[in-house]
């Protein structure tokens, strides 16, 4: 289990606990998401890409068809094991390899053209991550921070699901996000190492079934990756599924996507 005083009020969490659900329910970025990355000139033919906080390897698996070669790293052995299984199943082993490591302690040569971090920048140690990413990139390299968040103020279903998570895990700080909340992060940790080169943000609607939304919520930090007991998680699952019986079998609601492309500052 891991703790971070700035996340969930210091309550422990471990993404490895939810690797099975994560693999099944969190590969949900639509084609437009990847198209925008390619349009930024990232993860394209001939580039060497490092995906930190790769989880189950969602980004590398979906982007390798554009020609880049990837290394995915994650602190969780369970997540990396699942990433390897899914990558083999997808037939992408020739384009992607994985390593178990925290981003802050990666020991790799500085041959990367691009480093990506999707939905994970909040977890890194801001006192060291800027220098570490800078050291891993080529002189003309780029770092790209990516996020996609649902908007509970614009979806009653999302808002009610959040309330049920908070009922069982009041420490969860993953609720109530609005547009630009992720972009309002302080990038001081990157100052002197990187400069913002481009930003892209947009709304998109994602479609879920009752099952897929339930799985998506279970595979969040507030439930599946939390320190809740198996009994507590089962109770949440029962109550959440009972609630979902009151909504349409298929529904959609808006998400906000943010992409920030940083350019490495020359030494």
C-alpha positions in Angstrom: 0.0 0.0 0.0 1.1 3.6 -0.7 0.3 6.8 1.1 0.5 10.5 0.0 -0.5 13.3 2.3 -2.0 15.2 -0.6 -4.2 12.3 -1.8 -7.2 10.9 0.1 -6.0 12.8 3.2 -3.1 10.4 3.5 -5.2 7.2 3.5 -3.4 4.2 1.9 -4.1 2.9 -1.6 -2.7 0.3 -4.0 -3.5 0.1 -7.7 -2.3 -3.5 -7.7 -5.4 -4.5 -5.7 -7.7 -3.6 -8.6 -5.6 -4.7 -11.6 -8.2 -7.2 -12.9 -11.0 -4.6 -12.9 -8.6 -1.9 -14.1 -7.7 -4.1 -17.2 -11.3 -4.8 -18.0 -12.9 -1.4 -17.4 -10.4 1.4 -17.7 -9.3 1.0 -21.3 -11.9 3.6 -22.3 -10.1 6.4 -24.1 -11.9 6.9 -27.5 -10.1 7.2 -30.9 -10.2 11.0 -30.7 -8.0 10.9 -27.6 -5.2 9.1 -29.4 -5.7 11.1 -32.6 -5.0 14.4 -30.6 -1.8 12.9 -29.2 -0.6 12.0 -32.7 -1.5 15.5 -34.0 0.8 17.0 -31.4 3.6 15.1 -33.0 4.0 12.7 -30.1 4.3 8.8 -30.1 4.7 8.7 -33.9 6.9 6.6 -36.2 10.6 6.5 -35.2 10.1 7.8 -31.7 11.2 6.1 -28.4 8.5 6.7 -25.8 8.5 6.1 -22.0 5.0 5.9 -20.4 5.4 6.4 -16.7 2.6 5.2 -14.4 1.6 3.0 -17.3 -0.8 0.9 -15.2 -2.1 -2.0 -17.4 -0.4 -0.4 -20.5 -3.4 1.3 -21.9 -1.5 4.1 -23.7 1.3 2.0 -25.2 -1.1 -0.7 -26.5 -3.4 1.8 -28.2 -0.6 4.0 -29.6 2.0 1.5 -30.8 0.1 1.1 -34.1 1.4 4.6 -35.1 4.9 3.4 -35.2 6.7 4.4 -32.0 8.4 2.0 -29.6 7.5 2.0 -26.0 8.7 1.3 -22.5 6.0 1.3 -19.9 6.9 1.6 -16.2 4.8 1.3 -13.1 5.5 0.9 -9.4 2.9 -1.9 -9.1 4.0 -5.5 -10.0 0.4 -6.5 -10.5 -0.3 -3.7 -12.9 2.8 -4.6 -15.0 2.0 -8.3 -15.0 -1.5 -7.4 -16.3 0.0 -5.0 -18.9 2.3 -7.8 -20.2 -0.5 -10.2 -20.5 -2.7 -7.8 -22.4 0.2 -6.7 -24.7 0.9 -10.3 -25.6 -2.7 -10.9 -26.3 -2.8 -7.8 -28.5 0.3 -9.0 -30.4 2.3 -5.9 -29.5 5.3 -7.5 -27.8 7.7 -6.3 -30.6 6.8 -2.6 -29.9 6.4 -2.5 -26.1 8.3 -3.7 -23.0 7.6 -3.1 -19.4 9.5 -2.6 -16.2 8.5 -2.4 -12.5 9.8 0.9 -11.1 8.7 4.1 -9.6 9.1 7.0 -12.0 11.4 8.8 -9.5 13.9 5.9 -9.4 14.0 4.9 -13.1 17.5 4.1 -14.2 17.5 4.3 -18.0 19.6 6.1 -20.6 18.4 9.4 -21.9 17.3 8.2 -25.4 13.6 9.0 -25.1 12.0 11.3 -27.6 8.8 11.5 -25.5 7.6 10.7 -22.0 3.9 10.4 -21.3 2.0 10.4 -18.0 -1.7 9.7 -18.3 -4.0 10.2 -15.3 -1.0 9.8 -12.9 0.9 13.0 -12.5 -0.5 13.7 -9.0 1.2 10.6 -7.6 4.8 11.6 -8.3 7.2 13.2 -5.9 7.3 16.8 -7.1 10.6 17.4 -5.4 12.4 15.1 -7.9 10.2 14.3 -10.8 11.2 17.3 -12.9 14.9 16.5 -12.8 14.3 12.8 -13.4 12.2 13.3 -16.5 14.7 15.9 -17.8 17.5 13.4 -17.4 15.6 10.7 -19.4 14.8 12.7 -22.5 16.9 13.6 -25.5 17.9 17.3 -25.8 14.9 17.9 -28.1 12.5 15.7 -26.1 9.0 16.3 -24.9 7.0 15.4 -21.8 3.2 15.1 -22.2 0.7 15.1 -19.2 -2.7 13.7 -20.1 -5.9 13.4 -18.2 -9.6 12.6 -18.8 -12.1 13.3 -16.1 -15.9 12.8 -15.8 -17.9 15.9 -14.9 -20.3 15.1 -12.0 -21.9 18.6 -12.1 -23.2 17.6 -15.6 -24.2 14.0 -14.9 -26.6 12.9 -12.1 -25.4 9.3 -12.5 -21.7 10.3 -12.0 -22.6 12.5 -9.1 -24.7 9.8 -7.4 -21.9 7.2 -7.9 -19.4 9.6 -6.3 -21.7 10.0 -3.3 -21.8 6.3 -2.8 -18.0 6.0 -3.0 -17.7 8.8 -0.4 -20.3 7.0 1.8 -17.8 4.1 2.2 -14.6 6.0 1.8 -15.0 9.6 3.0 -11.3 10.2 2.6 -11.4 9.8 -1.2 -10.4 13.1 -2.9 -11.2 11.9 -6.5 -14.7 13.4 -6.5 -16.1 16.7 -7.6 -13.7 17.6 -10.4 -14.5 20.4 -12.8 -13.0 21.5 -16.1 -9.4 22.6 -15.7 -9.0 21.2 -12.1 -6.2 19.0 -13.4 -4.7 21.8 -15.3 -4.7 24.0 -12.2 -1.9 21.9 -10.7 1.2 23.8 -9.9 3.9 23.0 -12.5 6.6 24.6 -10.4 8.2 21.2 -10.1 9.0 21.3 -13.8 10.3 24.9 -13.8 13.8 25.1 -15.2 13.5 21.7 -16.7 10.6 22.2 -19.1 8.5 24.8 -20.9 4.9 24.5 -22.0 4.9 24.1 -25.8 1.3 23.3 -26.4 -2.0 22.7 -24.6 -5.1 20.9 -25.9 -8.4 20.6 -24.1 -11.9 19.5 -25.2 -15.1 17.7 -24.1 -16.2 14.4 -25.2 -19.1 12.0 -24.3 -18.4 8.5 -23.3 -21.0 5.8 -23.4 -21.4 3.2 -20.6 -23.6 0.3 -19.7 -24.6 -0.4 -16.1 -21.9 -3.0 -15.9 -19.1 -1.0 -17.5 -19.8 2.1 -15.4 -20.0 -0.1 -12.2 -16.6 -1.6 -13.2 -15.1 1.8 -14.0 -16.1 3.1 -10.5 -15.0 -0.1 -8.7 -11.6 0.3 -10.4 -11.1 3.8 -9.0 -8.8 4.7 -6.1 -11.8 5.2 -3.8 -12.9 1.6 -4.0 -10.9 -1.1 -5.6 -7.5 0.5 -5.0 -8.4 1.6 -1.5 -7.7 0.1 1.9 -11.4 -0.9 2.3 -12.0 -4.4 3.3 -13.4 -7.1 1.0 -16.7 -6.9 3.0 -16.9 -3.1 2.6 -16.2 -3.3 -1.1 -18.9 -6.0 -1.5 -21.4 -3.8 0.4 -20.5 -0.9 -1.9 -20.9 -3.1 -5.0 -24.4 -4.2 -3.9 -25.6 -0.7 -3.1 -24.1 0.7 -6.3 -25.6 -2.0 -8.5 -29.0 -1.5 -6.8 -28.8 2.2 -7.6 -27.8 1.5 -11.3 -31.0 -0.5 -11.7 -32.8 2.9 -11.7 -30.9 4.3 -14.6 -31.0 3.4 -18.3 -29.2 0.2 -19.4 -27.0 2.4 -21.6 -26.1 6.0 -21.0 -23.5 8.7 -21.8 -22.1 11.7 -20.1 -19.4 14.3 -20.7 -15.7 14.0 -19.8 -13.1 16.7 -20.0 -9.7 16.0 -21.6 -6.6 17.9 -21.0 -3.2 17.5 -22.7 -0.2 19.6 -21.9 2.9 19.2 -24.0 6.2 20.3 -22.4 9.5 20.9 -24.2 12.7 20.0 -22.5 14.8 23.0 -21.6 18.4 22.7 -22.8 21.0 22.2 -20.1 
